[in-house]
């Protein structure tokens, strides 16, 4: 990102107006979330970024290159938000609950899950890679937290951490779909309460629930 403390030698040339590249990436992030890949045109990106004609091709090779950069940024931001919850204080249950209950713009849907609805994204190994990475890593981290909870005697030994992690991820994505279909956050909230009640049943009495 451009910094006002850059030296004269580091200043971009006349054709690289400070902030243009960043605005293009942020604008594309927003448009992909709102309209998906197919519905996001180069013209819409330039308008959203308040960028001049041709600036996209000055910084990127084209729409797919810019979209890939935007997707990677979105995946990184979401991974950081999830990690903050999953590495927080409390028991394994508390940490998974923190992830499930964190603030979300539910009716806008998942910015990463939204991309799975675009055939052009799914059919492109390059564009699909950040999605696969995001969901794969999320399931892996939740499974690690649950397995840690078992080792600490917080969760029942019969719990399958991998299967439970997949369930948590599926509940979140399915909750988004149901909420958007109903134009109401209630289905999402109910799904989260449901999976938390199932997980709570695996908490050993000595561990208790603090979340």
Residue pairs with C-beta under 8 A, 6 or more apart in sequence:
1 22
2 12
2 18
2 19
2 22
12 18
15 58
16 58
16 59
20 49
20 51
20 52
20 55
20 59
21 59
23 49
23 50
23 51
24 45
24 49
24 51
24 55
24 56
24 59
24 60
24 66
25 66
25 69
25 70
25 73
26 49
26 70
27 45
27 48
27 49
27 51
28 40
28 45
28 48
28 49
28 66
28 67
28 69
28 70
29 70
29 73
29 74
29 111
30 48
31 39
31 40
31 44
31 45
31 48
32 40
32 67
32 70
32 71
32 74
32 111
32 114
32 115
33 74
33 108
33 109
33 111
33 114
34 108
35 44
36 114
36 115
36 117
36 118
36 121
37 67
37 115
37 118
37 120
37 121
37 127
38 118
38 119
38 120
40 63
40 67
41 63
42 56
42 63
45 51
45 56
45 63
45 66
46 52
46 53
46 55
46 56
49 55
56 62
56 63
56 66
59 66
60 66
60 69
64 124
64 126
64 127
67 127
68 126
68 127
68 130
71 112
71 115
71 127
71 130
71 131
72 130
74 111
74 112
74 130
75 112
75 130
75 131
75 133
75 134
78 111
78 112
78 134
79 134
79 137
79 138
81 102
82 99
82 138
82 141
83 141
85 95
85 98
85 99
85 102
86 95
86 96
86 98
86 99
86 141
86 142
86 145
87 95
88 94
88 95
88 98
90 98
90 210
90 211
91 149
91 152
91 154
91 203
91 207
91 208
91 209
91 210
91 211
92 145
92 146
92 148
92 149
92 150
92 152
92 154
92 155
93 149
93 154
93 155
93 199
93 200
93 203
93 207
93 209
93 211
94 209
94 210
94 211
95 145
96 142
96 145
96 146
96 168
96 199
97 196
97 199
97 211
98 211
99 142
99 168
100 168
100 171
100 172
100 192
100 195
100 196
101 192
104 188
106 175
106 176
106 179
106 185
106 188
107 179
107 180
107 183
107 184
107 185
109 176
109 177
109 180
110 172
110 173
110 176
112 130
112 131
112 134
112 135
113 173
113 176
115 121
115 127
115 131
116 122
116 131
120 127
121 127
121 128
121 131
122 128
135 169
138 165
138 169
139 162
139 165
139 166
139 169
140 165
141 165
142 161
142 164
142 165
142 168
142 169
143 161
143 162
143 164
143 165
144 161
146 155
146 159
146 161
146 164
146 165
147 161
149 155
149 207
150 156
150 157
150 159
150 161
152 207
153 204
153 206
153 207
154 203
154 204
154 207
155 202
155 203
155 204
155 207
156 202
156 203
156 204
158 202
159 202
164 199
164 202
167 195
167 198
168 195
168 199
171 191
171 192
171 194
171 195
172 191
172 192
174 191
175 187
175 188
175 189
175 191
175 192
176 188
178 187
178 188
178 191
179 185
179 186
179 187
179 188
181 187
200 209
203 209
